[in-house]
C-alpha cells in the first residue's frame, strides 16, 4: 500500500518542472564531483589529503579512495531528500521544494571544498 502511494507521488512529481529540474541539477553536480575527482586526483597507494581548511591547511589524511566519500554522501543526500520530498509534498509543497534544493546547494559547497583541496595539493 505504501509503495503504491510513493510510486504514484513519484510519477506525479516528475511531471512537475521544479521537481525534475532540481533533481537533474543535483545529479549533474554530483556527476561533476565524480568527474573532477577522477580527472584531477590520480590513484595512488600513498596517503593523500582528504580535507583542507584555510586556517589549518591539510588536516585529514587517508587513502585515495577516501576522496570519494564526498560524492557518495552527496548521492545519498539526493536519494534521502528526494524520498522525503515525495512523502512531504502532499502536506507542504514549500518544504518539499526546500528538500529538493538542499542537495544542489550542498554539492556547490562540497565542490568548492574539493576544488580547493585539489588546487592546493595536486
C-alpha angles and dihedrals in degrees: 000000000000091000090055090051093050095045093049091048090046094055092041092052093047088062089061113089096218092054095047093043095051092044093051093044090053091049091049091051090049092050089049090056091052092048093046092053094044093048100042106030110063116207114262139166093221125091113273130193112264098182134031127187127185092230101048104016116216108010105159125053129183146127123317091253089062089073089071094062088088098061092038091054089045091054091048089051090053091050095046095046092046090052092048091045091055092051096044097041094088091051103040122006094188093055088047090055092048090051090054094047097049097075091052091053091044090052091052091053093045090046091056089048093050091045091053091047093050092043094052099040111026 
